[in-house]
Amino acid sequence: MDLATFNALSPADAAATVRPCADVDSWVDAVVSGRPFACRDKLLLHAMRAAADWTAEDVDAALADHPRIGERAAGDGTAARMSRTEQPTAAEATAARIAEGNAAYEARFGRIFLVRAAGRTAEQILDNLTERLANDPATEALVTAEQLRQIALLRLETIVTESAPAPAAVDPAVTR
């Protein structure tokens, strides 16, 4: 949808539009209450700033709706559709190693492994997973929150496009 349409939505409809990007109540409320935005860049900057202070609880709540890396999101909701388009297809051996890494990650950190998959190959995701298993819990919490911010902003960019410029007024003297 274009920015003008997003700006004109009711608060409930705007929240429903933003929530699939990151299911963090305070962030959704901040993005919705920041409207109207003069341009898409202002929306994205506002959303980025609102995501800067996500708590561990915010991240955990948002992760409840994310599928494991390597698994296809179920359902027909916007978040599930977005997730299915973001994750690359992996060769069988790579997929098996990602599944093993997911299990190790969950055992170590008590939550699913989250990475911005868009624009990454399955092998790059596996490398990232392997590297992050070496993090201490505090560092990994910060890395996970950053990955969630990146996902949220990429999804918001996908959902809200720049408004089309208004047609220029035609000077009747010029057309005669």
Stockholm file with secondary structure:
# STOCKHOLM 1.0

chainA/1-176         MDLATFNALSPADAAATVRPCADVDSWVDAVVSGRPFACRDKLLLHAMRAAADWTAEDVDAALADHPRIGERAAGDGTAARMSRTEQPTAAEATAARIAEGNAAYEARFGRIFLVRAAGRTAEQILDNLTERLANDPATEALVTAEQLRQIALLRLETIVTESAPAPAAVDPAVTR
#=GR chainA/1-176 SS CBHHHHHHSCHHHHHHHHTTTCCCHHHHHHHHHTCCCSSHHHHHHHHHHHHTTCCHHHHHHHHTTCCCTTSCCCSSSHHHHHHHHHSCCCCHHHHHHHHHHHHHHHHHHSSCCCCCCTTCCHHHHHHHHHHHTTSCHHHHHHHHHHHHHHHHHHHHHHHCBCCCCCCCCCCHHHHC
#=GC SS_cons         CBHHHHHHSCHHHHHHHHTTTCCCHHHHHHHHHTCCCSSHHHHHHHHHHHHTTCCHHHHHHHHTTCCCTTSCCCSSSHHHHHHHHHSCCCCHHHHHHHHHHHHHHHHHHSSCCCCCCTTCCHHHHHHHHHHHTTSCHHHHHHHHHHHHHHHHHHHHHHHCBCCCCCCCCCCHHHHC
//
